[in-house]
Amino acid sequence: MNQTINKLVKPVMESHSLTSARSDLSRDQERVIFLCMRDIYLKGFPSECEFTINHKDYAAIYGLSEQEARDDLRTAIKNMKGKTIRYYENWDNELAITEVDWSVKRVMAIKRGQYKLFLNPMLREILEPMAYDLHFTLMDIEQVGKIESKWSIKLYRALSQFRSTGKWYIAVDTLHERWSVPSSYRKNFNLFRTRVLNPAIKELRRHHIFKDVTLVETPNDGNKVTHLLFLFSPIKTLE
């Protein structure tokens, strides 16, 4: 589980269980969770599960104006109610599906530009993987800050897990489930390719994050694409 960390980067630690979980968070909610994971990495998991997000900090990391940060945070925190994460475990060769609410309480001091998110304590284990001896992936929040699309963020998280090998192979149906892909995209692979996969790959390349990533599509006998192979140059350290 230990990974080499370049001292110049600002790492975020994500458990493999979280990377492979199903989550329907928006881009801005993903960004909020990254800030929570950054704080966990730096200070540990707070005893009261309380995370304070300041709009100035959010604006600086994600390259926004202060007003844009206020607007994004207000919408993101407000709409965290009812958001869940679904992850999968193997119980003696039987698939167990666990679904947990992301948060238990949300506080917004809009004029002050401060927002508090009380995460569900049941998520502590997968949000603080080192403390529970779980496999994890290290990511750089400054790289995340450059990414604009929620699909690009999801792809970044997935590829980061396989940084050392430069290969990620996954069934299309599994990817649809993990990423909460809309039904219209699930029914039409060409639409999924042009609206999700290609733009996400293009954005990561543009920001020189997995800058040479390519996609190989694997069809079955009926020419339906059933699996995807993402290839890129292995990265031994966070850059």
C-alpha positions as YAML, in Angstrom:
chain: A
units: angstrom
residues:
- id: 1
  name: MET
  ca: [0.00, 0.00, 0.00]
- id: 2
  name: ASN
  ca: [2.90, 2.38, 0.54]
- id: 3
  name: GLN
  ca: [3.49, 4.70, -2.40]
- id: 4
  name: THR
  ca: [6.28, 7.16, -3.13]
- id: 5
  name: ILE
  ca: [5.11, 10.74, -2.57]
- id: 6
  name: ASN
  ca: [6.81, 13.70, -4.17]
- id: 7
  name: LYS
  ca: [7.11, 16.22, -1.32]
- id: 8
  name: LEU
  ca: [6.02, 19.05, -3.61]
- id: 9
  name: VAL
  ca: [2.50, 17.71, -4.17]
- id: 10
  name: LYS
  ca: [-0.55, 17.87, -1.91]
- id: 11
  name: PRO
  ca: [-1.76, 14.29, -1.67]
- id: 12
  name: VAL
  ca: [-5.25, 12.97, -1.08]
- id: 13
  name: MET
  ca: [-5.70, 9.38, 0.02]
- id: 14
  name: GLU
  ca: [-8.60, 7.37, -1.42]
- id: 15
  name: SER
  ca: [-9.38, 3.75, -0.58]
- id: 16
  name: HIS
  ca: [-9.83, 1.33, -3.45]
- id: 17
  name: SER
  ca: [-13.29, 0.56, -2.06]
- id: 18
  name: LEU
  ca: [-14.25, 4.20, -2.60]
- id: 19
  name: THR
  ca: [-12.68, 4.35, -6.06]
- id: 20
  name: SER
  ca: [-14.73, 1.37, -7.21]
- id: 21
  name: ALA
  ca: [-17.94, 2.42, -5.46]
- id: 22
  name: ARG
  ca: [-21.07, 3.74, -7.15]
- id: 23
  name: SER
  ca: [-21.62, 7.43, -6.47]
- id: 24
  name: ASP
  ca: [-23.78, 10.02, -8.21]
- id: 25
  name: LEU
  ca: [-22.11, 13.15, -6.85]
- id: 26
  name: SER
  ca: [-21.92, 16.24, -9.03]
- id: 27
  name: ARG
  ca: [-18.57, 17.72, -10.00]
- id: 28
  name: ASP
  ca: [-18.77, 20.29, -7.21]
- id: 29
  name: GLN
  ca: [-19.74, 17.67, -4.64]
- id: 30
  name: GLU
  ca: [-16.78, 15.56, -5.77]
- id: 31
  name: ARG
  ca: [-14.60, 18.63, -5.21]
- id: 32
  name: VAL
  ca: [-15.98, 19.06, -1.69]
- id: 33
  name: ILE
  ca: [-15.24, 15.41, -0.85]
- id: 34
  name: PHE
  ca: [-11.68, 15.86, -2.14]
- id: 35
  name: LEU
  ca: [-11.23, 18.75, 0.31]
- id: 36
  name: CYS
  ca: [-12.55, 16.53, 3.11]
- id: 37
  name: MET
  ca: [-10.08, 13.78, 2.16]
- id: 38
  name: ARG
  ca: [-7.27, 16.34, 2.07]
- id: 39
  name: ASP
  ca: [-8.11, 17.36, 5.64]
- id: 40
  name: ILE
  ca: [-8.26, 13.71, 6.71]
- id: 41
  name: TYR
  ca: [-4.80, 13.13, 5.24]
- id: 42
  name: LEU
  ca: [-3.37, 16.18, 7.01]
- id: 43
  name: LYS
  ca: [-5.17, 16.02, 10.36]
- id: 44
  name: GLY
  ca: [-6.93, 12.68, 10.63]
- id: 45
  name: PHE
  ca: [-10.65, 12.01, 10.76]
- id: 46
  name: PRO
  ca: [-12.40, 14.54, 13.07]
- id: 47
  name: SER
  ca: [-14.11, 13.01, 16.09]
- id: 48
  name: GLU
  ca: [-17.39, 14.79, 15.32]
- id: 49
  name: CYS
  ca: [-17.19, 14.02, 11.57]
- id: 50
  name: GLU
  ca: [-17.33, 17.78, 10.94]
- id: 51
  name: PHE
  ca: [-15.60, 19.35, 7.96]
- id: 52
  name: THR
  ca: [-15.49, 23.10, 7.40]
- id: 53
  name: ILE
  ca: [-15.09, 24.34, 3.83]
- id: 54
  name: ASN
  ca: [-14.21, 27.98, 3.31]
- id: 55
  name: HIS
  ca: [-15.14, 29.57, 0.00]
- id: 56
  name: LYS
  ca: [-11.72, 31.26, -0.34]
- id: 57
  name: ASP
  ca: [-9.91, 27.94, 0.03]
- id: 58
  name: TYR
  ca: [-12.28, 26.32, -2.46]
- id: 59
  name: ALA
  ca: [-11.79, 29.20, -4.92]
- id: 60
  name: ALA
  ca: [-7.99, 29.05, -4.67]
- id: 61
  name: ILE
  ca: [-7.76, 25.29, -5.24]
- id: 62
  name: TYR
  ca: [-10.28, 25.10, -8.06]
- id: 63
  name: GLY
  ca: [-9.37, 28.33, -9.84]
- id: 64
  name: LEU
  ca: [-12.64, 30.18, -9.28]
- id: 65
  name: SER
  ca: [-13.71, 33.66, -8.30]
- id: 66
  name: GLU
  ca: [-14.94, 33.99, -4.72]
- id: 67
  name: GLN
  ca: [-18.52, 34.48, -5.92]
- id: 68
  name: GLU
  ca: [-18.32, 31.38, -8.12]
- id: 69
  name: ALA
  ca: [-16.99, 29.43, -5.13]
- id: 70
  name: ARG
  ca: [-19.85, 30.66, -2.94]
- id: 71
  name: ASP
  ca: [-22.42, 29.66, -5.55]
- id: 72
  name: ASP
  ca: [-20.86, 26.25, -6.17]
- id: 73
  name: LEU
  ca: [-20.56, 25.44, -2.48]
- id: 74
  name: ARG
  ca: [-24.08, 26.57, -1.65]
- id: 75
  name: THR
  ca: [-25.56, 24.28, -4.31]
- id: 76
  name: ALA
  ca: [-23.19, 21.39, -3.58]
- id: 77
  name: ILE
  ca: [-23.75, 21.34, 0.18]
- id: 78
  name: LYS
  ca: [-27.51, 21.89, -0.08]
- id: 79
  name: ASN
  ca: [-27.90, 19.00, -2.51]
- id: 80
  name: MET
  ca: [-25.78, 16.56, -0.49]
- id: 81
  name: LYS
  ca: [-28.99, 15.58, 1.29]
- id: 82
  name: GLY
  ca: [-30.06, 12.18, 0.06]
- id: 83
  name: LYS
  ca: [-26.79, 11.49, -1.78]
- id: 84
  name: THR
  ca: [-25.54, 7.96, -1.20]
- id: 85
  name: ILE
  ca: [-22.54, 5.82, -1.94]
- id: 86
  name: ARG
  ca: [-22.88, 2.16, -2.87]
- id: 87
  name: TYR
  ca: [-19.91, -0.16, -2.55]
- id: 88
  name: TYR
  ca: [-19.43, -3.87, -2.86]
- id: 89
  name: GLU
  ca: [-17.82, -6.42, -0.57]
- id: 90
  name: ASN
  ca: [-17.15, -10.14, -0.76]
- id: 91
  name: TRP
  ca: [-18.71, -12.04, 2.11]
- id: 92
  name: ASP
  ca: [-17.48, -15.64, 1.85]
- id: 93
  name: ASN
  ca: [-17.82, -15.60, -1.97]
- id: 94
  name: GLU
  ca: [-21.18, -13.81, -1.82]
- id: 95
  name: LEU
  ca: [-21.55, -10.27, -3.16]
- id: 96
  name: ALA
  ca: [-22.72, -7.89, -0.44]
- id: 97
  name: ILE
  ca: [-24.01, -4.45, -1.48]
- id: 98
  name: THR
  ca: [-23.70, -1.65, 1.08]
- id: 99
  name: GLU
  ca: [-25.41, 1.70, 0.53]
- id: 100
  name: VAL
  ca: [-24.67, 4.57, 2.91]
- id: 101
  name: ASP
  ca: [-25.69, 8.22, 3.01]
- id: 102
  name: TRP
  ca: [-22.77, 10.56, 2.44]
- id: 103
  name: SER
  ca: [-23.75, 13.07, 5.12]
- id: 104
  name: VAL
  ca: [-25.83, 13.35, 8.27]
- id: 105
  name: LYS
  ca: [-25.89, 17.13, 8.61]
- id: 106
  name: ARG
  ca: [-25.17, 20.20, 6.45]
- id: 107
  name: VAL
  ca: [-24.64, 23.78, 7.64]
- id: 108
  name: MET
  ca: [-24.40, 26.87, 5.42]
- id: 109
  name: ALA
  ca: [-23.26, 30.32, 6.63]
- id: 110
  name: ILE
  ca: [-23.67, 31.91, 3.23]
- id: 111
  name: LYS
  ca: [-22.73, 35.50, 4.11]
- id: 112
  name: ARG
  ca: [-19.55, 34.31, 5.82]
- id: 113
  name: GLY
  ca: [-18.77, 31.95, 2.98]
- id: 114
  name: GLN
  ca: [-18.35, 29.03, 5.35]
- id: 115
  name: TYR
  ca: [-19.99, 25.66, 4.95]
- id: 116
  name: LYS
  ca: [-19.94, 22.61, 7.20]
- id: 117
  name: LEU
  ca: [-20.47, 19.07, 6.11]
- id: 118
  name: PHE
  ca: [-20.94, 16.35, 8.71]
- id: 119
  name: LEU
  ca: [-20.02, 13.12, 6.97]
- id: 120
  name: ASN
  ca: [-21.58, 9.84, 7.91]
- id: 121
  name: PRO
  ca: [-19.34, 8.17, 10.54]
- id: 122
  name: MET
  ca: [-20.01, 4.83, 8.84]
- id: 123
  name: LEU
  ca: [-17.79, 6.06, 5.99]
- id: 124
  name: ARG
  ca: [-14.80, 6.63, 8.22]
- id: 125
  name: GLU
  ca: [-13.11, 3.34, 7.33]
- id: 126
  name: ILE
  ca: [-13.09, 3.95, 3.56]
- id: 127
  name: LEU
  ca: [-12.22, 7.64, 3.96]
- id: 128
  name: GLU
  ca: [-9.27, 6.96, 6.28]
- id: 129
  name: PRO
  ca: [-7.87, 3.77, 4.69]
- id: 130
  name: MET
  ca: [-4.39, 3.83, 6.22]
- id: 131
  name: ALA
  ca: [-5.82, 3.73, 9.73]
- id: 132
  name: TYR
  ca: [-7.74, 0.57, 8.84]
- id: 133
  name: ASP
  ca: [-5.00, -1.08, 6.77]
- id: 134
  name: LEU
  ca: [-6.98, -0.81, 3.54]
- id: 135
  name: HIS
  ca: [-5.50, -0.52, 0.07]
- id: 136
  name: PHE
  ca: [-5.49, 3.05, -1.14]
- id: 137
  name: THR
  ca: [-4.48, 5.36, -3.97]
- id: 138
  name: LEU
  ca: [-2.69, 8.68, -3.62]
- id: 139
  name: MET
  ca: [-3.86, 11.61, -5.73]
- id: 140
  name: ASP
  ca: [-2.82, 15.24, -6.00]
- id: 141
  name: ILE
  ca: [-5.51, 17.77, -5.15]
- id: 142
  name: GLU
  ca: [-3.76, 20.37, -7.30]
- id: 143
  name: GLN
  ca: [-4.26, 18.09, -10.30]
- id: 144
  name: VAL
  ca: [-7.89, 17.62, -9.34]
- id: 145
  name: GLY
  ca: [-8.21, 21.39, -9.16]
- id: 146
  name: LYS
  ca: [-7.46, 21.66, -12.88]
- id: 147
  name: ILE
  ca: [-10.23, 19.27, -13.93]
- id: 148
  name: GLU
  ca: [-13.57, 20.77, -14.90]
- id: 149
  name: SER
  ca: [-15.80, 17.82, -15.85]
- id: 150
  name: LYS
  ca: [-17.23, 15.31, -13.39]
- id: 151
  name: TRP
  ca: [-16.51, 12.54, -15.92]
- id: 152
  name: SER
  ca: [-12.88, 13.62, -16.13]
- id: 153
  name: ILE
  ca: [-12.63, 13.55, -12.33]
- id: 154
  name: LYS
  ca: [-14.05, 10.02, -12.27]
- id: 155
  name: LEU
  ca: [-11.58, 8.91, -14.94]
- id: 156
  name: TYR
  ca: [-8.69, 10.58, -13.09]
- id: 157
  name: ARG
  ca: [-9.59, 8.71, -9.90]
- id: 158
  name: ALA
  ca: [-9.85, 5.39, -11.72]
- id: 159
  name: LEU
  ca: [-6.58, 5.72, -13.63]
- id: 160
  name: SER
  ca: [-4.75, 6.86, -10.50]
- id: 161
  name: GLN
  ca: [-5.35, 3.45, -8.94]
- id: 162
  name: PHE
  ca: [-3.38, 1.85, -11.78]
- id: 163
  name: ARG
  ca: [-0.70, 4.54, -12.05]
- id: 164
  name: SER
  ca: [2.17, 2.08, -11.60]
- id: 165
  name: THR
  ca: [0.99, -0.35, -14.31]
- id: 166
  name: GLY
  ca: [-0.39, 2.03, -16.94]
- id: 167
  name: LYS
  ca: [-3.35, -0.25, -17.66]
- id: 168
  name: TRP
  ca: [-6.99, -0.21, -16.59]
- id: 169
  name: TYR
  ca: [-9.35, -2.86, -17.97]
- id: 170
  name: ILE
  ca: [-13.04, -2.74, -17.13]
- id: 171
  name: ALA
  ca: [-16.38, -4.04, -18.38]
- id: 172
  name: VAL
  ca: [-18.61, -1.35, -19.88]
- id: 173
  name: ASP
  ca: [-21.57, -2.42, -17.71]
- id: 174
  name: THR
  ca: [-19.43, -2.12, -14.58]
- id: 175
  name: LEU
  ca: [-18.25, 1.34, -15.57]
- id: 176
  name: HIS
  ca: [-21.84, 2.44, -16.20]
- id: 177
  name: GLU
  ca: [-22.78, 1.34, -12.69]
- id: 178
  name: ARG
  ca: [-19.80, 2.90, -10.91]
- id: 179
  name: TRP
  ca: [-20.16, 6.23, -12.64]
- id: 180
  name: SER
  ca: [-23.97, 6.40, -12.45]
- id: 181
  name: VAL
  ca: [-24.11, 6.88, -16.21]
- id: 182
  name: PRO
  ca: [-27.53, 8.08, -17.50]
- id: 183
  name: SER
  ca: [-29.70, 5.45, -19.15]
- id: 184
  name: SER
  ca: [-29.56, 7.22, -22.53]
- id: 185
  name: TYR
  ca: [-25.77, 6.78, -22.58]
- id: 186
  name: ARG
  ca: [-26.00, 3.17, -21.43]
- id: 187
  name: LYS
  ca: [-28.29, 2.33, -24.33]
- id: 188
  name: ASN
  ca: [-26.15, 4.09, -26.92]
- id: 189
  name: PHE
  ca: [-22.41, 3.38, -26.71]
- id: 190
  name: ASN
  ca: [-21.61, 5.92, -29.44]
- id: 191
  name: LEU
  ca: [-23.26, 8.58, -27.29]
- id: 192
  name: PHE
  ca: [-21.36, 7.38, -24.22]
- id: 193
  name: ARG
  ca: [-18.12, 7.55, -26.19]
- id: 194
  name: THR
  ca: [-18.68, 11.04, -27.63]
- id: 195
  name: ARG
  ca: [-20.25, 12.65, -24.53]
- id: 196
  name: VAL
  ca: [-18.29, 10.98, -21.72]
- id: 197
  name: LEU
  ca: [-15.19, 8.98, -22.65]
- id: 198
  name: ASN
  ca: [-13.62, 11.10, -25.38]
- id: 199
  name: PRO
  ca: [-14.09, 14.47, -23.62]
- id: 200
  name: ALA
  ca: [-12.72, 13.04, -20.34]
- id: 201
  name: ILE
  ca: [-9.63, 11.64, -22.06]
- id: 202
  name: LYS
  ca: [-9.13, 14.89, -23.97]
- id: 203
  name: GLU
  ca: [-9.30, 16.96, -20.78]
- id: 204
  name: LEU
  ca: [-6.77, 14.83, -18.91]
- id: 205
  name: ARG
  ca: [-4.41, 15.07, -21.87]
- id: 206
  name: ARG
  ca: [-4.87, 18.83, -22.08]
- id: 207
  name: HIS
  ca: [-3.84, 19.26, -18.47]
- id: 208
  name: HIS
  ca: [-0.91, 16.83, -18.90]
- id: 209
  name: ILE
  ca: [-2.51, 14.39, -16.46]
- id: 210
  name: PHE
  ca: [-2.09, 10.90, -17.89]
- id: 211
  name: LYS
  ca: [-1.13, 12.89, -20.96]
- id: 212
  name: ASP
  ca: [-0.76, 9.93, -23.32]
- id: 213
  name: VAL
  ca: [-3.81, 7.93, -22.23]
- id: 214
  name: THR
  ca: [-5.48, 6.00, -25.04]
- id: 215
  name: LEU
  ca: [-8.60, 3.85, -25.16]
- id: 216
  name: VAL
  ca: [-8.96, 0.40, -26.73]
- id: 217
  name: GLU
  ca: [-12.50, -0.89, -27.19]
- id: 218
  name: THR
  ca: [-13.13, -4.65, -27.07]
- id: 219
  name: PRO
  ca: [-16.24, -5.85, -28.94]
- id: 220
  name: ASN
  ca: [-17.93, -9.22, -28.64]
- id: 221
  name: ASP
  ca: [-18.89, -11.44, -31.58]
- id: 222
  name: GLY
  ca: [-21.85, -9.18, -32.29]
- id: 223
  name: ASN
  ca: [-19.59, -6.11, -32.44]
- id: 224
  name: LYS
  ca: [-21.05, -4.68, -29.24]
- id: 225
  name: VAL
  ca: [-18.33, -3.06, -27.14]
- id: 226
  name: THR
  ca: [-18.27, -4.94, -23.84]
- id: 227
  name: HIS
  ca: [-14.90, -3.99, -22.31]
- id: 228
  name: LEU
  ca: [-12.58, -0.98, -22.28]
- id: 229
  name: LEU
  ca: [-8.80, -0.90, -21.89]
- id: 230
  name: PHE
  ca: [-7.18, 2.39, -20.93]
- id: 231
  name: LEU
  ca: [-3.43, 2.55, -21.59]
- id: 232
  name: PHE
  ca: [-0.94, 5.18, -20.47]
- id: 233
  name: SER
  ca: [2.71, 5.52, -19.46]
- id: 234
  name: PRO
  ca: [3.23, 4.19, -15.92]
- id: 235
  name: ILE
  ca: [3.90, 6.84, -13.30]
- id: 236
  name: LYS
  ca: [6.00, 5.88, -10.29]
- id: 237
  name: THR
  ca: [5.54, 9.10, -8.33]
- id: 238
  name: LEU
  ca: [2.95, 11.85, -8.19]
- id: 239
  name: GLU
  ca: [4.04, 14.63, -10.50]
...
